[in-house]
Amino acid sequence: MLVFGLILIVLGVIALLAGLFTAGDSGHASLLGIHIGATSVFLVGVFAGVAILWGFSISKFGTKRELRQRRDQKRLRELSDKLDRVDGDRRDDDDERPGQ
């Protein structure tokens, strides 16, 4: 999720910069070799902005999810270690009791 969000952000920034630096004074621009009008340049900017915002939200969601999973895994590891210690102590107690 995080990588997908970062890819969207990069693509949005590239499209935004391409739209900004290719705009001409006459209302026409050449974006990636294609001649487009002012309305098309505006739409490229809108879609680039949406891609950037969507990328940020996906990255934020992915980061939160990853941090939660790491926290849960750490907790599970701690509980597993605690269970192993208790189980080992119980086995030691059973071995020390005579007649069983």
CORPE-V291457 format. One record per pair of residues at least 12 apart in sequence whose ideal C-beta (glycine too) atoms are under 6 Angstrom apart, sorted by the first residue. I is the first residue (numbers start at 1). J is the second residue. If there is no record, write none. Layout:
i=I j=J
i=I j=J
This chain:
i=1 j=58
i=1 j=62
i=2 j=59
i=2 j=62
i=2 j=63
i=4 j=58
i=5 j=55
i=5 j=58
i=5 j=59
i=5 j=62
i=8 j=51
i=8 j=54
i=8 j=55
i=9 j=52
i=9 j=55
i=11 j=51
i=12 j=48
i=12 j=51
i=12 j=52
i=15 j=44
i=15 j=48
i=16 j=48
i=18 j=31
i=19 j=41
i=19 j=44
i=19 j=45
i=23 j=41
i=29 j=41
